[in-house]
Amino acid sequence: MNLMKHQIVDFLKQVLNEDIGRGDLARELIKGNTKAKVVAKSEGIIAGIEYIKYFSELADVKFDFNFEDGSEYKKGDIIFEVYGSAKDILSIERSMLNILQHASGIASNAFEFIKKIDGHLKILDTRKTRPLLRTFEKYAAKCGGVTNHRLGLDDCLMLKDTHLATFKSIADAVATAREHIPFTTKIEVECETERQAREAMAAGADIVMCDNMDFETIRRVVEFRDQTYPYVLLEASGNVTLDNIDEFIKTGVDAISSGAIIHQATFKDFSMKII
């Protein structure tokens, strides 16, 4: 995922505006310059540095980073030091920590999934993100090692059950879609049964999602794909957790998607101390 500087800066402006509001009431009490360190209170995978560094565009501060996004850290590690205007450092403190805690929580959770799959297939995130935090949360998931699924409705055409309900058949839906989308755009069809999966492949789907299928059904879909449409990609989704992901891996699909990577992640704990 390519993050654009102007997008990050605009995001940070909104973050600060939310926290500072009409003005930091403690700001006029603080004088001079200072230096602070941000310390990890647990272990995990760092994410959010790519955002935090641009606070230097909005405040009179500079950073010395000891970690890069995607790297492992341990309890007690100094993640970065920030120095400059004491007023500004204290005004951005909570915003910096929230970004670091939120993003690192997602990255750390994503890494747990990566360890589970052990390179056997791709693990994908989903669009189940918090409103207006899509890019931020998917970036954090990427830092943890997972592959991003589509970023939005303009990125690959997925025909879900709600879409298919408005067509006569899967074949009709795929054919209609081909007439309206760019030549290079892929079509993914969400299927709940083996029959639907077979129909989607025959209709020319590029990707077939095995949605909430039991493991035996997924294995039959994989076998049919291998024998008949070997170029079609298969994705398994639906209630994927760290506890059952091994069973999904055994089915032979190409990828597994899980909303839990993002929406079940919990904040990591960091603190800032003046030094």
C-alpha positions in Angstrom: 0.0 0.0 0.0 1.4 3.4 -1.0 0.7 6.1 1.5 0.6 9.6 0.2 2.1 12.4 2.3 -0.7 14.8 1.8 -3.3 12.1 2.8 -1.4 11.4 6.1 -1.0 15.1 6.9 -4.7 15.7 6.3 -5.5 12.8 8.5 -3.2 14.1 11.3 -4.8 17.5 11.1 -8.2 15.9 11.8 -6.8 13.8 14.6 -5.3 16.9 16.3 -8.5 18.9 15.7 -10.5 16.2 17.4 -8.3 16.2 20.5 -7.3 19.9 20.8 -10.7 21.3 19.8 -10.8 25.1 20.6 -7.3 24.9 22.1 -5.2 23.0 24.6 -6.0 24.5 28.0 -2.6 23.6 29.4 -0.6 25.1 26.5 0.0 28.5 28.0 1.3 27.0 31.2 4.2 25.3 29.5 7.5 27.0 28.5 10.6 26.2 26.6 11.8 23.0 24.9 11.9 19.4 26.2 12.6 15.9 25.1 10.5 12.8 25.6 10.7 9.0 25.0 7.9 6.6 24.0 8.4 3.3 25.7 6.7 -0.1 25.0 4.8 -1.7 27.9 4.3 -5.0 26.0 5.7 -6.8 23.0 4.5 -6.9 19.4 4.9 -5.5 15.9 5.3 -1.8 15.4 3.0 0.2 13.1 2.1 3.8 12.8 5.6 5.3 12.6 4.9 6.3 8.9 2.1 8.4 10.3 3.7 9.8 13.4 6.8 11.1 11.6 4.6 13.7 9.8 3.7 15.3 13.1 6.9 17.2 12.5 5.0 19.0 9.6 2.3 20.2 12.0 4.3 20.9 15.3 7.6 22.3 16.3 9.1 18.8 17.0 11.6 16.3 15.6 11.9 12.6 16.0 14.6 9.9 16.5 13.0 6.6 15.6 14.5 3.3 16.9 12.1 1.1 15.0 10.5 0.9 11.6 6.9 -0.2 10.8 6.7 -4.0 10.7 9.5 -4.6 13.1 9.2 -6.6 16.3 9.6 -4.8 19.7 9.8 -6.0 23.3 8.6 -4.6 26.6 10.8 -1.8 27.8 12.0 -0.9 24.3 12.3 2.9 23.5 10.3 3.1 20.3 11.2 6.7 19.5 12.3 10.0 21.1 10.7 13.3 20.3 12.2 16.7 21.1 11.4 20.4 20.5 8.7 22.7 21.8 7.4 21.4 25.1 4.0 22.9 24.3 3.7 21.0 21.1 5.0 17.7 22.4 2.4 17.7 25.2 -0.3 18.8 22.8 0.3 15.9 20.4 1.2 13.3 23.0 -2.2 11.5 23.1 -2.7 11.6 19.4 0.8 10.0 18.8 0.1 7.3 21.4 -3.3 6.5 20.0 -2.0 6.1 16.5 0.9 3.9 17.7 -1.3 1.8 20.0 -4.1 1.3 17.5 -1.8 0.5 14.5 0.5 -1.7 16.5 -2.4 -3.6 17.9 -3.6 -4.5 14.4 -0.1 -5.3 13.1 0.6 -7.5 16.1 -2.7 -9.4 15.6 -2.0 -9.7 11.8 1.4 -11.2 12.6 -0.2 -13.9 14.7 -2.2 -15.0 11.6 1.0 -14.9 9.5 2.7 -17.2 11.9 -0.2 -19.6 11.7 -0.2 -19.8 7.9 3.6 -20.3 7.7 3.7 -19.3 4.0 1.2 -21.9 2.8 -1.2 -19.4 1.3 -2.1 -15.7 1.5 -4.0 -14.3 4.4 -6.2 -11.3 3.5 -7.8 -8.5 5.5 -11.3 -7.3 4.7 -13.4 -4.0 4.4 -14.6 -4.5 7.9 -12.8 -1.4 9.2 -13.9 1.6 11.3 -15.5 4.4 9.3 -12.9 6.8 7.8 -10.0 4.6 9.1 -9.9 2.2 6.1 -6.4 3.2 4.8 -5.0 3.6 8.3 -6.1 0.1 9.5 -5.3 -1.7 6.3 -1.8 -0.1 6.4 -1.4 -1.5 9.9 -2.5 -4.9 8.8 0.0 -4.8 6.0 2.7 -3.9 8.5 1.9 -7.2 10.3 2.5 -9.1 7.1 -1.0 -9.8 5.7 -2.1 -9.0 2.1 -4.7 -6.3 1.6 -7.9 -7.4 0.1 -9.7 -4.7 -1.9 -9.6 -1.2 -0.5 -13.1 -0.2 -1.6 -15.9 -0.8 -4.0 -13.9 0.7 -6.8 -11.2 -2.0 -6.4 -12.2 -5.3 -8.0 -15.8 -6.1 -8.5 -17.2 -8.5 -5.9 -20.6 -9.9 -6.5 -22.0 -10.7 -3.1 -25.2 -12.6 -2.3 -27.1 -9.2 -2.1 -25.9 -8.4 -5.6 -26.7 -11.8 -7.0 -30.2 -11.6 -5.6 -31.0 -8.9 -8.2 -30.0 -11.1 -11.2 -31.5 -14.2 -12.8 -28.4 -16.2 -12.2 -24.7 -16.0 -11.4 -23.9 -16.4 -15.1 -26.2 -13.4 -15.9 -24.5 -11.3 -13.2 -21.0 -12.1 -14.4 -21.9 -11.5 -18.0 -23.6 -8.1 -17.2 -20.6 -7.1 -15.1 -18.1 -7.8 -17.9 -20.0 -5.4 -20.2 -19.7 -2.5 -17.7 -16.3 -2.8 -16.0 -12.8 -2.0 -17.5 -11.1 -4.8 -19.3 -8.4 -5.2 -16.6 -10.8 -5.4 -13.7 -11.2 -8.7 -11.9 -14.5 -10.2 -10.8 -14.9 -12.1 -7.6 -18.1 -14.0 -6.8 -19.2 -14.8 -3.3 -20.6 -18.4 -3.1 -22.3 -20.2 -0.2 -22.6 -23.6 -1.9 -20.6 -25.9 -4.1 -23.2 -25.5 -6.9 -22.8 -21.7 -6.8 -19.0 -22.1 -6.9 -19.2 -24.4 -9.9 -21.5 -21.9 -11.7 -19.3 -19.0 -10.9 -16.3 -20.7 -12.4 -18.2 -21.7 -15.5 -19.4 -18.1 -15.8 -15.9 -16.7 -16.0 -15.2 -15.5 -12.5 -11.6 -14.7 -11.8 -11.9 -15.3 -8.0 -14.4 -17.5 -6.2 -15.0 -16.9 -2.5 -16.1 -19.9 -0.5 -18.2 -18.0 2.0 -19.1 -19.8 5.3 -18.8 -23.2 3.7 -17.9 -26.2 5.8 -14.4 -27.6 5.3 -15.5 -30.7 3.3 -17.4 -28.5 0.8 -14.4 -26.2 0.4 -12.2 -29.3 -0.4 -14.7 -30.4 -3.1 -14.7 -26.9 -4.6 -10.9 -27.0 -4.6 -10.8 -30.4 -6.3 -13.3 -29.2 -9.0 -11.3 -26.1 -9.6 -8.0 -28.0 -9.9 -9.5 -30.4 -12.4 -11.6 -27.9 -14.5 -10.6 -24.3 -14.0 -7.1 -24.3 -12.6 -6.6 -20.5 -13.3 -9.4 -19.5 -11.0 -8.3 -18.3 -7.6 -10.2 -19.6 -4.5 -10.7 -17.6 -1.3 -12.2 -18.9 1.9 -13.9 -16.6 4.3 -16.4 -16.6 7.2 -15.6 -17.0 10.9 -11.9 -17.5 10.4 -10.0 -17.4 13.6 -6.6 -18.2 14.9 -8.1 -21.4 16.5 -9.6 -22.8 13.2 -7.3 -21.4 10.5 -5.3 -24.6 10.3 -8.5 -26.4 9.0 -8.9 -23.7 6.3 -5.3 -24.2 5.2 -5.8 -27.9 4.8 -8.5 -27.3 2.2 -6.1 -26.1 -0.5 -7.5 -22.7 -1.2 -5.2 -19.9 -2.4 -6.2 -17.3 0.2 -8.1 -16.9 3.4 -9.7 -13.6 4.4 -10.6 -12.6 8.0 -12.2 -9.5 9.3 -10.9 -10.5 12.8 -7.4 -9.3 11.8 -8.6 -5.8 12.2 -11.8 -5.7 14.2 -10.6 -8.2 16.8 -7.3 -6.4 17.4 -6.7 -4.7 20.7 -4.6 -1.6 21.5 -1.0 -2.2 22.5 0.3 -0.2 25.4 2.9 2.5 25.2 3.7 5.5 27.4 5.5 8.8 26.9 8.0 10.0 29.5 9.8 13.4 29.7 13.6 12.9 29.9 
